[in-house]
Amino acid sequence: MSRPIPGSHASRLLRAGYERVGELPGAPDELASDLNVPRDTALSILRAVAASSSTLAAVPLSKLLAAPTITTALPPIERLLGEDKVHVLNVVSPPGGGRERVAVSAMRETLHQDANARVLVVDCQGHLGPSVLVNFFPRNAPELARIDVVQTPRILGLELFLTSLPRYLSTNPAIKLVVIASIPGPPALRPPSRQVIMRTLNDLSFQRLVAVVCTSAMQTHFPDGGTFDTSRRPAILRPQLRDWLPSGSHEIVLIPDGRASGYAVLRTAPRGGSRKPGSREAYMVDKQGWIADKTST
């Protein structure tokens, strides 16, 4: 599938030094000068960005009631989520802590439950690219043909695609799950970029046309605002998305306590949900690398 914003436009912007959508000038003449392209080309780029940023039309109530939900088929994670219908899930862990495998489990369940469903993966850091995904499915599995992958290794590329995502989904209605894998954190992700992600997640949550799984790393934080060199207090690890998630989202933090074990903590859940924030479930990592019950063999 082609992107709503052509890749050639993104390449020109990157070569010209633009890092974020918000940096683009509003006047086509100025952009044409920066990119050394004809005015018509600059105008086409600005129109593509503007058109792609429009939100989807209002969604009928019947579609909201039938909104896609997330299931992982991983017993400790399912118990932690309880009986809630999960529409937006953020999975946080240290590097190698298993967050991508939770996302892949959600992908596999979506594809298994609906033979016509497709999954869109927005791969920010190469952790869920095509060469990685094939390792999580049987050889030549037909499900792989129903996974679309867009790789966005640069912040600008991520912004451009997320800005165009509502339009992308409106023209690809078979997509039922969007996975935004390994969202970068500070300092690469500055406030303007963060606003793009927040707006996209809020739009997707409100429209309820797709379910959304995000994965992100823990962020080093110093309580006194210092650095490794200046802080007088020990650093702590905390989820880097923190309060960016839409109302009604679920957030799980995976905390390994050994090479093949740990516990999952429900950090965020909707008010009135079946499990309260702070709930936890112990888990082990089985021989295939999947999260399983600690009593499993």
C-alpha positions in Angstrom: 0.0 0.0 0.0 1.2 3.5 -0.7 1.3 6.2 2.0 -1.1 9.1 1.8 1.9 11.4 2.0 4.3 10.2 -0.8 7.6 9.0 0.3 9.3 11.3 -2.2 7.9 14.3 -0.3 9.3 13.0 3.0 12.7 12.3 1.4 12.9 15.9 0.2 12.0 17.3 3.6 14.6 15.1 5.4 17.3 16.1 2.9 16.5 19.8 3.5 16.9 19.4 7.3 13.3 19.4 8.4 12.7 17.2 11.4 9.1 17.9 12.4 5.8 18.7 10.6 5.5 21.9 12.7 8.7 23.3 11.2 7.2 23.5 7.7 6.6 27.0 6.4 3.1 27.9 5.5 4.0 29.7 2.3 4.8 27.5 -0.8 7.3 30.0 -2.1 9.4 29.7 1.1 9.3 25.9 1.0 10.1 25.9 -2.7 13.2 27.9 -2.0 14.3 25.6 0.9 13.8 22.5 -1.1 15.0 23.9 -4.4 11.9 22.6 -6.2 9.2 24.3 -8.3 6.5 26.2 -6.5 3.9 23.7 -7.7 5.8 20.9 -6.0 6.1 22.8 -2.7 2.3 23.5 -2.9 1.7 19.8 -3.5 3.7 18.9 -0.4 1.8 21.4 1.8 -1.5 20.2 0.5 -0.6 16.6 1.1 0.2 17.3 4.8 -2.9 19.5 5.3 -5.2 17.0 3.7 -3.8 14.1 5.6 -4.2 15.8 8.9 -8.0 16.0 8.7 -9.8 13.7 11.1 -12.3 11.0 10.1 -16.0 11.7 9.8 -18.3 11.1 12.7 -18.6 7.4 13.4 -22.1 5.8 13.7 -23.1 4.5 17.1 -23.4 1.0 15.7 -19.8 1.1 14.7 -18.7 2.3 18.1 -20.5 -0.6 19.8 -18.7 -3.0 17.5 -15.3 -1.3 18.0 -12.3 -3.7 17.8 -10.8 -4.7 21.1 -7.4 -6.1 22.2 -6.7 -9.6 23.5 -3.3 -11.2 23.8 -4.0 -14.8 24.8 -1.2 -14.4 27.4 -2.8 -15.6 30.7 -1.0 -13.2 33.1 -1.7 -10.2 30.8 -5.3 -11.2 30.3 -5.8 -11.6 34.1 -4.3 -8.1 34.6 -6.6 -6.5 32.1 -9.6 -8.3 33.7 -13.0 -8.2 32.0 -12.4 -4.7 30.5 -12.8 -4.1 26.8 -9.4 -2.8 25.9 -9.2 -0.4 22.9 -5.9 1.4 23.6 -3.0 -0.5 25.3 0.5 0.8 26.0 3.1 -1.8 27.0 6.2 -0.6 28.7 9.4 -2.5 29.6 13.1 -2.1 29.8 15.0 -3.1 26.7 14.5 -6.8 26.0 11.7 -6.9 28.6 9.1 -8.4 26.3 6.9 -5.5 25.2 7.2 -6.4 21.5 6.1 -9.9 22.1 2.9 -8.7 23.9 2.2 -6.6 20.8 2.8 -9.5 18.5 0.5 -11.6 20.6 -2.3 -9.0 20.1 -1.6 -9.0 16.4 -1.8 -12.8 16.1 -5.1 -12.9 18.0 -6.6 -10.1 15.8 -5.7 -12.0 12.7 -6.8 -15.4 14.1 -10.2 -14.1 15.2 -11.1 -12.3 12.0 -10.0 -13.9 8.7 -10.6 -10.6 6.9 -8.8 -8.4 9.4 -5.5 -6.6 8.6 -2.9 -5.2 11.0 -0.9 -2.0 10.5 2.5 -1.8 12.2 4.2 1.5 12.5 7.8 0.5 13.3 9.7 3.4 14.8 13.1 1.7 15.7 13.3 -1.5 13.7 12.0 -3.8 16.5 9.0 -5.0 14.5 10.1 -4.7 10.9 9.3 -7.4 8.3 12.5 -9.3 9.0 11.6 -9.5 12.7 7.9 -10.4 12.3 8.6 -13.5 10.3 10.3 -15.0 13.4 7.0 -14.9 15.3 4.9 -16.8 12.8 5.2 -20.2 11.2 7.1 -20.3 7.9 5.0 -18.9 5.0 2.1 -18.3 7.4 -0.8 -16.6 5.4 -1.3 -14.2 8.3 1.9 -12.4 7.3 0.2 -11.2 4.1 -2.3 -9.4 6.2 0.3 -7.3 8.1 1.2 -3.9 6.6 4.5 -2.4 8.0 5.5 1.3 7.7 9.0 2.0 9.0 9.6 5.5 10.4 13.2 5.6 11.8 13.2 9.4 11.8 10.9 11.6 13.9 9.7 13.5 10.9 8.7 10.3 9.2 6.7 9.3 12.2 5.0 12.6 12.4 4.1 12.6 8.7 2.6 9.2 8.9 0.7 9.7 12.1 -0.7 13.0 10.7 -1.9 11.0 7.7 -3.1 8.0 9.6 -6.8 8.8 9.8 -7.0 9.2 6.0 -4.9 6.0 5.6 -7.4 4.0 7.8 -10.4 5.5 6.0 -9.1 4.1 2.7 -8.1 0.7 4.3 -11.1 -0.3 6.4 -9.9 -3.9 6.9 -7.3 -2.7 9.3 -8.6 -3.5 12.8 -5.4 -3.1 14.9 -2.6 -0.5 14.7 0.6 -1.2 16.5 3.0 1.7 17.1 6.2 -0.1 18.0 9.0 1.4 20.2 7.9 5.0 20.3 11.1 7.1 20.8 11.5 9.1 24.0 13.3 12.3 25.0 15.5 13.9 23.9 14.6 12.8 20.3 10.9 13.3 21.0 10.4 16.9 21.8 7.1 18.5 22.9 5.8 19.3 19.3 6.3 15.7 18.3 4.7 14.5 21.5 1.6 16.6 20.6 1.3 14.8 17.3 1.3 11.4 19.0 -1.1 12.5 21.6 -3.5 13.9 19.0 -3.3 10.8 16.9 -4.0 8.5 19.9 -6.9 10.6 21.1 -8.4 10.6 17.6 -8.1 6.9 17.2 -9.5 6.3 20.7 -12.5 8.6 20.0 -13.3 7.1 16.6 -13.0 3.5 17.8 -12.5 2.3 14.3 -9.4 0.4 15.3 -7.7 -0.9 18.4 -4.2 0.5 19.2 -1.2 -1.1 20.9 1.8 1.1 21.6 5.1 -0.1 22.9 7.7 2.1 24.6 10.7 1.9 26.8 11.3 3.0 30.3 12.7 6.6 30.7 15.5 7.5 33.2 14.2 10.2 35.5 15.9 12.2 38.2 13.5 13.4 40.9 15.4 16.7 41.4 15.5 17.4 37.7 19.3 16.8 37.5 21.4 14.5 35.3 23.7 11.6 35.8 26.5 14.1 36.6 24.6 16.6 38.7 21.7 14.8 40.4 22.1 14.2 44.2 19.3 11.7 44.1 19.2 8.2 42.5 17.7 7.8 39.1 14.4 6.0 38.7 12.9 4.3 35.6 9.4 5.4 34.6 7.1 5.0 31.6 8.1 7.6 29.1 4.5 8.2 27.7 3.2 8.9 31.2 0.1 11.0 30.8 -0.1 11.2 27.0 -2.5 8.3 26.7 -6.2 9.0 26.0 -8.8 8.7 28.7 -9.9 5.1 29.0 -6.5 3.6 28.0 -4.8 0.7 29.7 -1.0 0.7 30.4 1.0 -2.3 31.5 4.6 -2.1 32.8 6.6 -5.3 32.5 9.3 -5.6 35.2 11.7 -8.5 34.9 13.1 -9.9 38.1 15.3 -12.5 36.6 16.3 -13.9 33.2 13.0 -15.7 32.7 10.5 -14.2 35.2 9.0 -11.0 36.3 5.7 -9.3 37.1 3.4 -7.1 35.1 1.8 -4.1 36.7 -1.3 -2.3 35.6 -0.3 1.3 35.7 -3.3 2.9 34.1 -6.9 1.7 33.6 -10.3 3.3 33.0 -12.2 4.4 36.1 -14.6 1.7 37.2 -12.6 -1.0 35.4 -12.5 -4.6 36.7 -8.8 -4.2 37.8 -7.4 -1.3 39.7 -4.2 0.6 38.8 -1.4 -1.0 40.8 -2.6 -4.6 40.3 0.1 -7.0 39.4 0.6 -10.5 38.0 3.7 -12.7 38.2 4.9 -14.3 35.0 7.6 -16.5 33.6 9.0 -16.6 30.1 8.5 -19.9 28.4 11.0 -21.8 26.2 9.6 -20.0 23.1 10.0 -16.6 24.7 6.4 -15.9 25.4 4.9 -14.6 28.7 3.2 -17.4 30.5 1.9 -18.4 34.0 4.7 -18.8 36.5 3.5 -22.3 37.3 3.6 -23.4 33.6 6.3 -25.8 32.4 
